[in-house]
C-alpha cells in the first residue's frame, strides 16, 4: 500500500529536528576544520584563541617561542594548513590569514582575504594550501587559493559543515546528510565521495588523503587512503568519540566516557601513552603530529613524529586557550562550560559538545539522521565526570529490566496467577489486564472520586464513543459468513485444525467452499469469557479496526460471523505461522525455521512488523495503539512477509501527542510497557516498548521471559539479559548462536538493531524513539546487509520489504 505523504506539520517537525541535530554533532578538528586550536604543520606552529581576556585574540607557539598575532581583535575560530593559518573574526564578516614559514619575523603579519559585512561566513576550513568556508544561512561554499581555480561543488549544493585536506575538501549536504567532495585533487575527492556513497553522516573531518565522519548511528566511519592504517578505527562503538582530528597518515579521537585520547594509523608512531591519565577538551592534528587542549588547566600538549619538542611536555609559555568559541548562544541544548564566564571575560558563553552515545537516527527524506543525543551538561569539573556519566547511564537503562521484573512480581502476588488462583487469558504467553484500584475490591461511596479516577472514567467514555463510531455490523470489505459455513471449513472446529489462540478465542485453519485458505478465530464460551468480552469488546475491536485497515504488514480480515452467542472472525491464512514459534518452539525450530537463521531475514521481518505498527500510529485516522505487540502476534505469510495481528486489545489513540489513562492496563508479561503498567499511562510509545522486546528476541533467540542457567535457573527478562551486554559493547556474547556470528557486511546492521532495541526499552516513553525513527533504522540495517561494510546504496534490495 502506498503511504500518504507526510502532513505539513510532520514536515515542519522533521525540519526542526534536523536543525536541532545539526547543533548536536560531535566536534571534529583536523587539517581543515575551524576551531579554537589550529596547527600549521610545515613550521610546527601551534596557535590558539586566548581565554580569559577581553578580546579573544590569537597567540602561537613555534619551536620554543611565543609569536604574537596581529591584529589584537576577537576571533571566533582558526584553522591551519601547510605553511599558513587563517582566522574567522567574531561576527563572521571577515577572515585573515598569516604566513608561518618566515622564521625571520618575530610576529605574524596578517593578510585580509575576505571582508563583507552583508554576507557572513562560517565553517572555516583550511587544507594544505586552500581555504573554504560556507555562507551563513544559505550553506553555499566559497573557496580561495591564490591565483588558481578550484573545482567547486555545484552552486545549488548547500552544506551544514565542511573540512579540507590535501588538495580537496568535503562537506555534508544539508538536505540529505550525504558527503560531497571537490577540489583539484579529483582522484582523492572522488574516491572518498564514492566510499561514503549514500551514507548519512552527521560530522566530518579531513586528513591528508582520508576522511572520517560520524554516521547516523554514532559510529566513526573512515574512507580514503589506508596505507598506514588510518582508517582502522579501534573500539568503534556508537558515540565512542566526541572529537576527531586527522593528519596525513594518522587519526585521533577523544573518547566521550573519560575525555582520553586514542590514535590509530601512522605506523604506530602516534602512541597515546604520553597522554594517559589526561582529559582533553579538544584536539587538532597537523600532517604528522597532534596537539590537545587539557581539561585540567586548558594548556596544550603535543605528540607525534613531526613534533620537534618533547612529546609529552606542556607548552607552558602559551596562556590558557579557549576550549570552544565564545558565542551569544544560550547553549540550551547541551549546557555550558562551568567556567565560561571567566574564560570569555563576560563576552559570550562556551557551549559544551553534545554526547552522541547510543544515538538513533531521525529520518529526513530520504536519508536518516540521528535522534537528539543525551545532553551532556556543563563541562566536567574533574576528569572522572565522564566515568560518572557512564555509570549513571548504565544504572538508568539497567533499571528498565528491574522495574519490569518488579511489576511482574507485584502482578503475580496481586492476582494470584502465579499460584494458580486466577485464569489469565493466554495467547502463547499470558496476556494481562489490570483494573483500577479499589478498597478491598469495592469502591467507597463515602468520599468523592479522586481527580485521577475522574480522568480515567472520562477517558473510558471517550474510548467507548470512538469505538462505537467505528464499529459496524456490516463493515466495508468484510464478508458475513454463517456458522455452518465456518464449521464446514474447519471440520466442525476439530482439534487437528487448531493452530493457536488470540485475544478472545481459539484459532483454526479452514478452507472455504471456494477454496480459499483462511484462519478462523472463534470466541471461547462460558461466563468468565463472556464477562471478559463484555469488558474488552475484543470481537468488536478487531472487526472495527481491521475492516478499515488495509496494509501489506497487517493481517487482512476476510469476514466475520455473528449468530446468537457465537462470534467468529475470518482472516487470510498465514502459512508460516507466528514468529514466536520459529524462534522458541523446539519442534518448529528444528523442522522449518532454517530460513530464519540468517541476520538479513530476521532484520527483514523486524522491518515488516515495524512498518505495520508505523501505519497504525502515523497513517490510521485516528491513530491506533495495538497494546499487545509481541512475537506471537507477528505472523508470517507464504512469502515470509511479516504481518501484525490480533487487534483484540487495541484502542484508538489520541490525535495529538497526548496520552490516555484507560480503565485497564492490558498487555503480555515481558512485553508490557512498565510505564503503562505502573502509571496506567498509555501512549504509542507503549507499542514501541513491545517491539523493542521483539527485537531483542530476534537478536538473542531468547523468550521475553526465560529461565537463565542450568536446571531451570531463575526467570529473567530478555531486557535484563541483553541490555547490559549491549551497553558494555559485548553484543556478541548474547547473539543467537543458531544464526552464527554476523559477517563483515552484517556486523554494523546487527549493532544498529541492538542499539535501536536498547532505546525502545527505555523506562520512560519520552525517551523512546517513534515508529518512524525505528523504521528508518531497520530499513538502513537491511540495506547494510546487502552492501559493503559502512556503506549504503540506493540500489534494489534482494528481499523486498515494501
C-alpha positions in Angstrom: 0.0 0.0 0.0 1.3 3.4 -0.9 1.9 5.6 2.1 0.3 9.0 2.1 2.7 11.9 2.1 3.7 13.4 5.4 1.5 16.3 6.6 2.8 19.8 6.6 3.1 19.6 10.4 5.2 16.5 10.1 7.4 18.1 7.5 7.9 21.1 9.8 8.7 18.7 12.7 11.3 16.9 10.6 12.9 20.2 9.6 13.1 21.3 13.3 14.5 18.0 14.3 17.2 18.1 11.6 18.0 21.7 12.6 18.4 20.6 16.2 20.6 17.6 15.2 23.0 19.8 13.3 23.8 21.7 16.5 24.4 18.4 18.3 27.0 16.8 16.1 30.4 15.9 17.6 33.2 18.4 17.1 35.9 17.4 14.6 39.3 19.1 14.3 41.8 18.1 11.6 43.9 19.6 8.9 41.0 21.8 7.7 38.3 22.4 10.3 37.8 25.7 12.2 38.2 25.5 16.0 39.9 27.4 18.8 43.1 25.3 18.3 45.0 25.1 14.9 48.3 23.7 13.5 50.4 25.0 10.6 52.4 21.8 10.2 55.4 22.6 8.0 56.7 25.0 10.6 55.3 23.1 13.6 53.4 26.1 14.6 50.6 25.7 17.1 48.0 28.5 17.5 45.1 29.1 19.8 42.4 31.6 20.7 43.3 33.0 24.1 41.0 32.7 27.0 40.2 34.9 30.0 40.9 38.2 28.1 38.5 41.0 27.0 39.5 40.1 23.4 39.6 36.5 22.1 42.9 37.2 20.2 45.3 34.6 18.8 48.7 33.5 20.1 51.1 31.0 18.5 53.9 28.7 19.7 56.7 27.9 17.3 59.9 26.0 18.2 60.1 27.2 21.8 58.9 30.8 21.1 55.6 32.6 21.6 54.7 34.5 18.4 52.2 37.4 18.8 49.5 37.6 16.2 48.2 40.9 14.9 45.7 42.5 14.9 44.7 42.2 18.5 41.0 41.6 17.9 38.5 38.9 18.7 38.3 35.8 16.6 35.6 33.1 16.5 37.7 30.2 15.0 41.0 29.4 13.4 42.2 26.7 11.0 45.7 25.7 9.9 47.3 24.5 6.6 50.7 23.6 5.3 52.6 26.9 5.9 49.8 29.3 7.0 46.7 29.5 9.1 43.6 31.6 8.9 41.2 33.1 11.5 37.5 33.9 11.2 36.7 37.1 13.0 33.8 37.2 15.5 30.7 38.0 13.6 31.8 36.1 10.5 32.1 39.0 8.2 35.9 38.8 7.6 38.8 36.4 7.8 42.5 36.9 7.8 45.5 34.6 7.1 49.1 34.5 8.4 52.3 33.1 6.9 54.1 30.9 9.4 57.2 29.9 7.4 59.2 33.2 7.6 61.4 32.5 10.7 62.9 36.0 10.5 59.7 37.6 11.7 59.1 37.9 15.4 55.4 38.4 14.8 52.8 37.2 12.3 51.5 40.0 10.0 48.0 39.5 8.7 46.7 39.4 5.2 43.0 40.1 4.9 41.4 37.6 2.4 37.7 38.3 2.8 35.6 41.2 4.0 31.8 41.7 3.5 29.6 43.0 6.3 26.5 41.7 4.4 27.5 38.1 3.7 28.8 36.4 6.8 30.9 33.2 6.8 31.1 30.1 9.0 32.8 26.6 8.9 36.3 28.0 8.0 38.3 25.0 6.6 42.0 25.3 5.6 43.6 22.4 3.8 47.3 22.1 2.9 47.0 25.2 0.6 43.3 26.0 0.0 40.7 27.8 2.1 37.0 27.2 2.1 34.0 28.5 4.1 30.2 28.4 3.9 27.8 31.3 3.9 25.7 31.8 7.0 22.1 31.0 6.2 22.5 29.6 2.7 25.1 26.9 3.3 26.8 27.7 -0.1 30.5 27.2 -0.4 33.2 29.8 -1.3 36.9 28.8 -1.7 40.1 30.7 -2.1 43.5 29.6 -3.4 45.8 32.3 -4.6 45.5 32.8 -8.3 44.5 29.2 -9.0 41.0 28.0 -9.5 39.3 25.2 -7.6 36.9 22.6 -8.8 34.0 23.8 -6.7 30.8 21.8 -5.9 27.6 22.8 -7.9 26.2 26.2 -6.8 23.0 24.5 -5.8 24.7 22.4 -3.1 24.1 23.5 0.4 26.3 22.3 3.3 26.0 22.1 7.1 29.7 21.6 7.6 32.9 21.2 5.5 36.5 20.2 6.0 39.7 20.4 3.8 42.6 18.0 3.2 45.5 17.8 0.8 44.1 19.4 -2.4 40.4 18.6 -1.7 37.5 19.5 0.5 34.4 17.5 1.6 31.2 18.6 3.2 27.8 17.3 4.4 24.8 18.2 2.3 22.1 20.0 4.2 19.2 18.1 2.7 20.4 14.5 2.7 23.4 14.5 5.1 25.4 12.8 2.4 29.1 13.5 1.7 30.2 15.5 -1.3 33.9 16.2 -2.1 35.6 18.6 -4.5 39.0 20.2 -5.3 42.0 20.0 -7.6 42.9 16.6 -6.2 40.0 15.0 -8.0 41.2 11.4 -7.6 41.2 11.6 -3.8 38.0 13.6 -3.7 36.1 11.2 -6.0 37.4 8.1 -4.2 36.3 9.4 -0.8 32.9 10.5 -2.0 32.4 7.1 -3.6 33.4 5.4 -0.4 30.7 7.2 1.6 28.1 6.7 -1.1 24.7 7.4 0.3 25.6 7.1 3.9 24.1 9.6 6.3 26.9 11.5 8.1 26.4 14.0 11.0 30.0 15.3 11.2 33.1 15.1 9.1 36.9 15.8 9.2 39.5 15.6 6.5 43.1 14.3 6.8 45.9 14.2 4.2 44.1 11.8 1.9 41.4 10.3 4.0 38.2 11.5 5.7 36.5 10.3 8.9 32.9 11.0 9.9 30.3 10.1 12.5 27.4 8.3 10.8 23.8 8.5 11.8 24.1 5.7 14.4 27.2 7.2 16.1 29.8 5.0 14.5 33.0 6.6 13.2 33.5 5.7 9.5 36.7 6.5 7.6 37.2 6.4 3.8 40.2 7.1 1.5 43.8 6.1 1.7 44.7 3.4 4.2 48.4 2.8 3.6 49.2 3.4 7.2 46.0 2.0 8.9 44.5 5.5 9.3 41.0 4.1 8.5 41.2 1.3 11.1 39.1 2.8 13.9 39.7 0.9 17.2 36.9 0.0 19.6 34.3 1.7 17.4 31.1 1.9 19.4 28.2 4.3 18.8 29.1 7.6 20.5 32.6 6.3 21.3 34.3 9.6 20.2 33.2 13.1 20.8 36.0 14.8 18.8 38.1 13.6 15.8 41.4 15.0 14.5 43.2 13.7 11.3 46.7 14.2 10.0 48.3 13.0 6.8 48.6 9.3 7.8 47.0 9.0 11.2 43.8 9.7 13.0 42.9 10.5 16.7 39.8 10.8 18.7 38.6 11.9 22.2 36.6 9.2 24.0 33.4 10.5 25.4 33.4 8.4 28.5 36.6 9.8 30.0 37.9 12.5 27.6 41.1 10.4 26.9 42.7 10.3 23.5 43.3 7.3 21.3 45.2 7.4 18.0 45.4 4.9 15.1 47.4 4.6 11.9 50.7 6.3 11.2 52.7 3.1 11.6 52.2 3.1 15.3 54.2 6.4 15.8 51.3 8.2 17.4 51.1 6.2 20.6 48.7 7.8 23.1 50.8 6.6 26.1 52.1 10.2 26.5 48.5 11.2 27.2 47.5 8.5 29.6 45.5 9.9 32.5 44.9 13.2 30.8 41.5 14.5 29.9 41.2 16.7 26.8 38.7 19.4 25.9 39.7 19.3 22.2 42.5 18.1 19.9 43.9 19.2 16.5 46.2 17.5 14.0 48.8 18.7 11.6 50.3 16.5 8.9 52.5 14.4 11.3 51.7 15.4 14.9 48.7 16.1 17.1 48.1 18.5 19.9 45.5 18.5 22.6 44.0 21.1 25.0 43.8 19.7 28.5 40.8 19.9 30.7 42.8 20.5 33.8 44.2 23.9 33.0 43.5 24.5 29.3 47.1 24.1 28.4 48.4 22.3 25.2 50.3 19.0 24.9 51.7 17.8 21.5 53.0 14.4 20.3 53.9 12.5 17.2 57.0 12.0 15.0 56.7 15.5 13.4 56.6 17.4 16.7 60.1 18.9 17.3 59.7 19.3 21.1 59.4 16.8 23.9 56.4 14.6 23.2 54.5 15.0 26.5 55.7 18.4 27.5 53.2 21.2 28.1 53.5 24.4 26.0 53.8 26.3 29.3 54.5 29.7 27.8 51.2 29.9 26.0 48.3 31.3 28.0 45.1 29.4 28.6 43.3 28.6 25.4 39.5 28.6 24.9 38.0 25.0 24.8 35.4 26.3 22.3 34.3 29.5 20.7 32.7 32.2 22.8 29.2 32.6 21.4 26.0 34.5 22.1 24.0 31.2 22.0 22.0 30.2 25.1 23.7 26.7 24.9 20.3 25.3 25.9 20.9 22.0 24.0 23.8 20.6 26.0 24.8 23.2 28.6 27.8 25.4 29.0 31.3 25.0 30.4 31.1 25.9 34.1 33.9 28.4 33.7 32.5 30.1 30.6 32.1 33.5 32.3 35.7 33.9 33.2 37.0 32.2 30.0 35.0 34.6 27.8 35.5 37.5 30.2 31.8 38.1 30.3 31.5 38.3 26.5 29.5 35.2 25.5 29.3 31.5 26.5 31.1 28.3 25.6 28.7 25.5 24.7 29.8 22.0 25.7 29.9 19.4 22.9 26.8 17.2 23.0 27.1 13.5 23.8 26.2 11.1 20.9 26.3 7.9 22.8 23.8 5.3 21.6 22.1 7.7 19.2 19.3 6.8 16.9 18.5 8.4 13.6 15.5 10.5 12.8 14.7 10.3 9.1 14.6 13.3 6.9 13.9 12.5 3.3 15.4 10.4 2.0 18.2 9.5 4.5 18.0 9.0 8.2 19.8 11.3 10.7 20.3 10.6 14.4 17.9 11.3 17.2 18.9 14.1 19.5 21.7 12.7 21.8 21.6 12.8 25.5 22.6 16.3 26.7 26.0 16.4 28.2 25.5 19.4 30.5 28.3 21.6 31.9 31.9 20.9 31.4 33.5 18.3 33.7 34.9 19.7 36.9 37.2 16.7 37.2 38.5 14.0 34.8 36.2 11.5 36.5 32.9 13.1 35.3 32.9 11.0 32.1 33.1 7.8 34.1 30.3 9.0 36.4 28.1 9.8 33.3 28.7 6.3 32.0 27.8 4.7 35.3 24.7 6.8 35.6 23.6 5.9 32.1 24.2 2.2 32.9 22.1 2.4 36.1 19.2 4.2 34.3 18.9 1.8 31.4 19.6 -1.2 33.6 16.6 -0.1 35.8 14.3 -0.8 32.9 14.5 -4.6 33.3 14.4 -4.3 37.1 11.3 -2.2 37.0 9.6 -4.7 34.6 10.6 -7.6 36.9 9.1 -5.8 40.0 5.9 -5.2 38.1 5.7 -8.9 37.2 6.1 -10.0 40.8 3.6 -7.5 42.0 1.1 -8.6 39.4 1.6 -12.3 40.4 1.1 -11.6 44.1 -1.9 -9.4 43.5 -3.8 -11.5 41.0 -2.7 -15.0 42.3 -2.0 -16.1 38.8 1.4 -17.4 39.8 -0.3 -19.7 42.3 -3.0 -21.0 40.1 -5.7 -18.9 41.7 -6.8 -17.0 38.6 -7.0 -17.9 35.0 -5.3 -15.4 32.7 -6.1 -15.0 29.0 -3.3 -16.8 27.2 -2.1 -16.1 23.7 1.1 -18.3 23.7 2.2 -16.2 26.6 -0.1 -14.7 29.3 -1.9 -11.5 28.4 -2.6 -9.4 31.5 -5.4 -6.9 32.2 -5.3 -4.9 35.3 -8.2 -2.9 36.7 -8.2 0.3 38.8 -7.5 0.1 42.5 -10.3 -0.1 45.0 -10.9 -0.6 48.7 -11.0 -4.3 49.3 -12.4 -4.9 46.0 -15.2 -2.4 46.4 -15.4 1.3 45.6 -16.2 3.5 48.6 -19.3 5.7 48.3 -18.5 7.9 51.2 -15.8 10.0 49.6 -15.8 11.9 46.3 -14.0 10.4 43.4 -10.4 11.4 43.0 -9.2 13.6 40.2 -7.2 10.7 38.6 -10.2 8.4 38.7 -12.4 11.0 37.1 -9.8 11.4 34.3 -9.8 7.6 33.8 -13.6 7.5 33.6 -13.7 10.3 31.1 -11.0 8.6 29.1 -13.1 5.4 29.2 -16.1 7.3 27.9 -14.0 8.8 25.1 -12.8 5.3 24.2 -16.3 3.9 24.1 -17.5 6.7 21.9 -14.6 6.3 19.5 -15.2 2.6 19.3 -18.9 2.9 18.7 -18.2 5.4 16.0 -16.1 2.9 14.0 -17.9 -0.4 14.7 -20.4 -1.7 12.2 -22.4 -4.8 11.7 -21.6 -4.6 8.0 -18.1 -3.2 7.8 -16.6 -2.4 4.4 -14.8 -5.2 2.6 -15.7 -7.8 5.3 -17.9 -10.7 4.2 -20.6 -12.1 6.6 -20.4 -15.9 7.0 -22.8 -18.3 8.6 -21.7 -20.5 11.4 -22.5 -23.6 9.3 -20.1 -22.4 6.5 -17.3 -21.9 9.0 -17.9 -25.2 10.8 -17.7 -27.0 7.5 -14.5 -25.2 6.6 -12.8 -26.4 9.9 -14.3 -29.9 10.0 -16.6 -28.8 12.8 -13.7 -26.9 14.6 -11.7 -30.1 15.0 -8.6 -30.2 17.2 -6.4 -31.2 14.3 -7.3 -27.8 12.7 -6.5 -25.8 15.8 -3.4 -23.6 15.1 -3.3 -21.2 18.0 -5.1 -18.7 20.2 -5.8 -15.0 20.0 -7.0 -12.2 22.3 -10.5 -13.6 22.6 -10.6 -17.1 21.3 -9.1 -20.2 19.6 -7.8 -20.0 16.0 -8.5 -22.8 13.5 -7.2 -23.3 10.0 -10.0 -23.7 7.4 -10.8 -24.0 3.7 -13.8 -22.1 2.4 -16.1 -23.6 -0.2 -14.5 -21.5 -2.9 -11.0 -23.0 -2.0 -9.6 -20.1 0.0 -7.3 -21.0 2.9 -8.3 -18.9 6.0 -7.7 -18.7 9.7 -10.9 -18.6 11.8 -10.9 -17.2 15.3 -13.8 -18.4 17.4 -14.6 -16.8 20.8 -14.5 -19.1 23.8 -17.7 -19.9 25.5 -18.5 -19.7 29.2 -19.5 -16.9 31.7 -15.9 -15.9 32.5 -15.0 -15.5 28.9 -18.3 -13.7 28.2 -17.5 -11.2 31.0 -14.1 -10.6 29.6 -15.6 -10.0 26.2 -18.1 -7.6 27.6 -15.3 -5.6 29.3 -12.8 -5.6 26.5 -15.0 -5.9 23.4 -12.3 -7.9 21.7 -14.5 -9.0 18.8 -15.8 -5.5 18.2 -12.3 -4.1 18.3 -10.9 -6.4 15.7 -13.9 -6.1 13.5 -13.9 -2.3 13.7 -10.2 -1.9 13.2 -9.4 -4.5 10.6 -12.4 -3.7 8.5 -10.9 -0.2 7.8 -7.2 -1.0 7.9 -5.5 -2.2 4.7 -1.8 -2.6 4.7 0.7 -5.1 3.5 2.1 -5.7 7.0 -1.2 -6.1 8.8 -3.2 -9.3 8.7 -6.2 -8.9 6.4 -9.7 -9.5 7.7 -11.8 -11.6 5.3 -15.1 -11.6 7.2 -17.0 -12.4 10.3 -19.9 -14.3 11.8 -22.4 -13.3 14.5 -25.0 -15.9 15.4 -26.6 -15.9 18.8 -23.7 -16.2 21.3 -21.2 -17.1 18.6 -18.6 -14.6 17.5 -16.1 -15.5 14.8 -13.5 -13.6 12.7 -12.1 -14.9 9.4 -8.6 -13.9 8.3 -6.3 -14.7 5.4 -4.2 -17.7 6.3 -0.6 -17.1 7.3 1.2 -20.2 6.0 4.4 -19.9 8.1 2.7 -19.2 11.4 3.9 -17.0 14.2 7.4 -15.6 14.7 7.3 -16.8 18.3 7.1 -20.4 17.1 10.1 -20.1 14.8 12.2 -18.5 17.5 11.1 -20.5 20.5 9.3 -23.8 19.7 12.0 -26.5 19.6 10.0 -28.6 17.1 9.4 -25.8 14.8 13.0 -24.5 15.0 14.4 -27.9 14.1 12.0 -28.6 11.3 11.3 -25.5 9.4 13.0 -22.4 10.7 16.4 -22.6 9.0 15.1 -19.8 6.7 15.0 -17.5 9.8 18.6 -18.4 10.7 20.1 -15.5 8.9 20.5 -12.0 10.2 19.3 -10.5 7.0 16.0 -12.4 7.2 15.5 -11.5 10.9 16.1 -7.8 10.2 13.7 -8.0 7.2 10.9 -9.5 9.5 11.6 -6.8 12.1 11.3 -4.1 9.4 8.0 -5.6 8.1 6.4 -5.6 11.6 7.7 -2.1 12.3 6.1 -0.8 9.1 2.8 -2.3 10.1 2.9 -0.6 13.5 4.1 2.6 11.9 0.9 2.5 9.8 -1.2 2.2 12.9 0.5 5.1 14.7 1.1 7.6 11.8 -1.3 6.9 9.0 -4.5 5.5 10.5 -7.1 8.2 11.3 -7.4 8.4 14.2 -4.2 6.6 15.2 -4.4 3.1 16.8 -2.4 1.8 19.7 -2.1 -2.0 19.5 -1.3 -2.6 23.2 -0.1 -6.2 22.6 2.9 -6.2 20.4 4.8 -9.5 20.8 6.4 -12.2 18.7 3.3 -14.4 18.8 1.3 -11.6 17.2 3.7 -11.2 14.3 2.6 -13.7 11.7 4.5 -14.9 8.5 2.8 -15.5 5.2 3.8 -17.9 2.5 6.4 -15.4 1.2 7.8 -14.9 4.8 6.4 -11.4 4.9 5.7 -10.4 8.5 2.3 -9.0 9.4 0.9 -7.7 12.7 -2.1 -9.5 14.0 -4.6 -9.7 16.9 -6.3 -6.3 17.5 -8.5 -7.5 20.3 -6.8 -5.2 22.9 -6.3 -2.3 20.6 -7.5 1.2 21.3 -7.9 4.3 19.3 -5.1 6.7 20.2 -5.2 10.4 20.7 -4.9 12.5 17.6 -2.3 14.7 19.3 0.8 13.8 21.3 -1.2 13.4 24.5 -1.8 10.2 26.4 -4.7 8.2 27.7 -5.5 6.6 31.0 -7.7 3.7 30.1 -9.6 1.9 32.8 -7.4 -1.2 32.5 -3.8 -1.8 31.6 -3.6 -4.7 29.2 -0.7 -6.5 27.5 1.5 -9.5 27.9 4.0 -10.2 30.7 7.5 -9.5 29.4 6.3 -7.1 26.7 4.1 -4.7 28.5 5.4 -1.2 28.9 6.5 -0.7 32.5 5.4 2.9 32.5 1.9 1.9 31.2 1.6 -0.9 33.7 2.9 1.1 36.7 1.3 4.5 36.0 -1.6 3.5 33.8 -0.4 6.0 31.1 -0.9 4.7 27.6 0.8 6.3 24.6 2.0 5.0 21.2 5.4 4.5 22.9 3.9 1.5 24.7 3.9 -0.3 21.4 7.5 0.8 20.9 8.5 -1.0 24.1 6.8 -4.2 23.0 8.6 -4.0 19.6 11.9 -3.4 21.4 11.4 -6.7 23.3 10.7 -8.4 19.9 13.9 -7.0 18.5 15.8 -8.4 21.5 14.2 -11.8 20.9 15.3 -11.7 17.3 18.9 -10.9 18.3 19.2 -13.3 21.2 16.8 -16.1 20.4 15.5 -15.9 24.0 11.9 -15.6 25.1 10.7 -12.4 26.6 10.8 -14.2 30.0 13.0 -17.3 30.2 14.9 -19.3 32.7 18.6 -18.5 32.7 21.1 -21.1 33.6 21.1 -24.9 34.1 18.4 -26.9 35.9 15.7 -24.4 35.1 17.5 -21.4 36.5 16.0 -18.2 37.6 13.4 -16.4 35.4 14.9 -13.4 33.8 13.6 -11.0 31.1 15.3 -10.7 27.8 15.7 -7.0 28.6 17.7 -7.7 31.7 19.7 -10.3 29.8 20.6 -8.3 26.7 20.7 -4.6 27.7 23.8 -4.7 30.0 25.7 -6.7 27.3 24.8 -4.2 24.6 25.8 -1.2 26.8 29.1 -2.9 27.6 29.9 -3.4 24.0 29.6 -7.2 24.4 26.7 -7.8 22.0 28.4 -10.9 20.5 28.0 -12.6 23.9 24.2 -12.6 23.7 23.6 -13.1 19.9 21.6 -16.2 19.0 24.2 -18.9 18.2 21.8 -20.6 15.8 22.3 -17.8 13.3 26.1 -17.6 13.7 28.3 -14.6 14.0 27.4 -11.8 11.6 29.9 -11.4 8.7 31.6 -8.2 7.8 28.7 -6.6 5.9 26.2 -7.7 8.6 28.0 -6.6 11.8 27.1 -2.9 11.6 23.5 -3.8 10.8 23.2 -6.1 13.8 24.7 -3.4 16.1 22.3 -0.9 14.7 19.4 -3.2 15.6 20.8 -3.7 19.1 21.1 0.0 19.9 17.6 0.6 18.4 16.2 -2.1 20.7 18.1 -0.6 23.6 16.3 2.8 23.1 13.0 1.1 22.6 13.0 -0.4 26.1 13.9 2.8 27.9 11.9 3.1 31.1 10.2 6.3 30.2 8.2 6.6 27.0 9.5 10.1 26.2 13.0 8.6 25.8 11.9 6.0 23.3 12.0 6.6 19.5 8.9 6.9 17.4 8.0 4.2 14.9 9.2 6.4 12.1 12.6 6.5 13.7 12.6 2.8 14.1 11.5 2.1 10.5 14.4 4.3 9.3 16.9 2.4 11.4 15.6 -1.1 10.3 15.5 0.0 6.7 19.1 1.1 6.9 20.1 -2.1 8.7 18.6 -4.2 5.9 20.4 -2.1 3.3 23.7 -2.6 5.2 23.2 -6.4 4.8 23.3 -6.0 1.0 26.3 -3.8 0.7 29.9 -3.5 1.9 30.7 -2.6 5.5 30.0 1.0 6.3 28.2 2.0 3.1 24.6 2.2 2.0 23.5 2.0 -1.6 20.2 3.1 -3.0 20.1 0.0 -5.2 17.5 -2.6 -5.1 17.4 -4.8 -2.0 17.1 -8.5 -2.9 14.5 -9.1 -0.2 11.8 -6.5 -0.8 10.0 -5.1 2.2 7.5 -2.8 0.6 
